[in-house]
């Protein structure tokens, strides 16, 4: 049987959704290495989503809007620092989105025509039934390859 040569992928736009947790910094090292290897542009996104956590305790919508606006403003600053720390000197596009994280990640991937999504996960216990809700949703519905990086293997 003749050995067929498989061409290397050409990842020029790598989407890295972050939650700005300490584990995101660990995964960022891996993403930076991939960005350098493929000479790609990294797209950093943070998705602000507050209604899921507070809707059940009947907080008025005006407070929710103010809280989300404050969250977005703080996330912009943190995402800027995160980008400077981990992707300095590399092509970066950073954006804050609002909505359900899994859906917003997929929408962004389609709109920006990214070639690869790289995500970390925080799962525990049978890997939170196969990679948890956000990462699992993205893996299941993504139109492009998804690489899940465990922050635990990077220590």
Secondary structure as UniProt FT lines:
FT   STRAND          13..17
FT   HELIX           22..38
FT   STRAND          41..48
FT   HELIX           51..54
FT   HELIX           55..57
FT   HELIX           61..87
FT   TURN            88..89
FT   STRAND          92..98
FT   HELIX           101..112
FT   STRAND          116..121
FT   HELIX           125..131
FT   HELIX           133..141
FT   STRAND          145..150
FT   HELIX           151..154
//
